[in-house]
């Protein structure tokens, strides 16, 4: 017999033995890899923490946005008040000139008497 014939005969003999003698054949049980309850809990915990962190970031951004709006409003009010104060200061300077005070005094009937004016020496 040739080698090829022997190989074929051996393969047939092995197949015949496997079919008639299942005791010698190894039993392979295929199990699906399942997720354990502990792993499920860890995954849910991780997802929950990520969601909590995302919500915290969005809430902080929202708070900062509103705080910045309030700061800008306050700065606008301050600038308006500074301008108003500056305008009032210019008006006070205009109203407190010597000529204006002398005119108001004349309108009220006051006169300047050089004899009643006393000078103070340093």
C-alpha positions as CSV (number, residue, x, y, z in Angstrom):
1,X,0.0,0.0,0.0
2,X,1.1,3.5,-0.7
3,X,1.5,6.2,1.9
4,X,-1.5,8.0,0.5
5,X,-3.7,5.0,0.8
6,X,-2.5,4.3,4.4
7,X,-3.3,7.9,5.4
8,X,-6.8,7.7,3.9
9,X,-7.4,4.4,5.6
10,X,-6.1,5.8,8.9
11,X,-8.3,8.8,8.7
12,X,-11.3,6.6,7.9
13,X,-10.5,4.4,10.8
14,X,-10.1,7.4,13.2
15,X,-13.4,8.9,12.0
16,X,-15.1,5.5,12.4
17,X,-13.7,5.3,16.0
18,X,-14.8,8.8,16.8
19,X,-18.3,8.1,15.7
20,X,-18.7,4.8,17.6
21,X,-16.7,5.7,20.7
22,X,-17.8,9.2,22.0
23,X,-16.3,8.5,25.4
24,X,-12.8,9.2,24.2
25,X,-13.8,12.4,22.5
26,X,-13.1,15.5,24.6
27,X,-16.3,17.3,25.5
28,X,-16.0,21.0,24.7
29,X,-18.6,23.2,26.2
30,X,-18.8,26.6,24.7
31,X,-19.8,29.2,27.3
32,X,-20.7,32.7,26.4
33,X,-18.8,35.3,28.3
34,X,-21.4,36.9,30.5
35,X,-21.0,40.1,32.5
36,X,-21.1,39.4,36.2
37,X,-23.3,41.5,38.5
38,X,-20.2,43.1,40.1
39,X,-19.0,44.2,36.6
40,X,-22.5,45.6,35.8
41,X,-22.4,47.5,39.1
42,X,-19.0,49.0,38.3
43,X,-20.0,50.0,34.8
44,X,-23.2,51.6,36.1
45,X,-21.2,53.4,38.8
46,X,-18.6,54.7,36.3
47,X,-21.4,55.9,33.9
48,X,-23.1,57.6,36.8
49,X,-20.0,59.3,37.9
50,X,-19.3,60.5,34.4
51,X,-22.8,61.9,34.1
52,X,-22.6,63.5,37.5
53,X,-19.3,65.2,36.5
54,X,-20.8,66.4,33.2
55,X,-23.8,67.9,35.0
56,X,-21.5,69.6,37.5
57,X,-19.4,71.1,34.7
58,X,-22.5,72.4,32.9
59,X,-24.0,73.8,36.1
60,X,-20.7,75.6,37.0
61,X,-20.5,77.0,33.5
62,X,-24.0,78.3,33.7
63,X,-23.3,79.9,37.1
64,X,-20.1,81.6,35.8
65,X,-22.0,82.9,32.7
66,X,-24.6,84.6,34.9
67,X,-22.0,85.9,37.3
68,X,-20.1,87.4,34.3
69,X,-23.4,89.1,33.1
70,X,-23.9,90.6,36.5
71,X,-20.3,91.8,36.6
72,X,-20.7,93.5,33.2
73,X,-24.0,95.2,34.3
74,X,-22.3,96.4,37.5
75,X,-19.3,97.7,35.5
76,X,-21.7,99.6,33.2
77,X,-23.4,101.2,36.2
78,X,-20.0,102.2,37.6
79,X,-18.9,103.8,34.4
80,X,-22.2,105.7,34.2
81,X,-21.9,106.9,37.8
82,X,-18.2,108.0,37.2
83,X,-19.4,110.0,34.2
84,X,-22.2,111.6,36.2
85,X,-19.8,112.4,39.0
86,X,-17.4,114.0,36.5
87,X,-20.1,116.1,35.0
88,X,-21.3,117.2,38.4
89,X,-17.7,118.1,39.4
90,X,-17.4,120.3,36.3
91,X,-20.7,121.9,37.1
92,X,-19.6,122.7,40.7
93,X,-16.4,124.3,39.4
94,X,-18.5,126.5,37.0
95,X,-20.9,127.5,39.7
96,X,-18.2,128.4,42.3
97,X,-16.4,131.0,40.2
98,X,-15.8,134.3,41.9
99,X,-17.6,136.3,39.2
100,X,-20.8,134.1,39.5
101,X,-20.7,134.4,43.3
102,X,-20.4,138.2,43.1
103,X,-23.3,138.5,40.6
104,X,-25.5,136.4,43.0
105,X,-24.5,138.6,45.9
106,X,-25.5,141.7,43.9
107,X,-28.8,140.2,42.9
108,X,-29.5,139.6,46.6
109,X,-28.7,143.2,47.4
110,X,-25.3,142.7,49.1
111,X,-22.6,145.3,48.5
112,X,-18.8,145.2,49.1
113,X,-17.8,147.8,51.7
114,X,-14.0,148.0,51.9
115,X,-14.2,149.4,55.4
116,X,-15.9,146.4,56.8
117,X,-13.5,143.9,55.2
118,X,-10.6,142.9,57.5
119,X,-7.6,141.2,56.1
120,X,-5.9,138.4,58.0
121,X,-2.1,138.3,58.3
122,X,-0.3,135.1,58.3
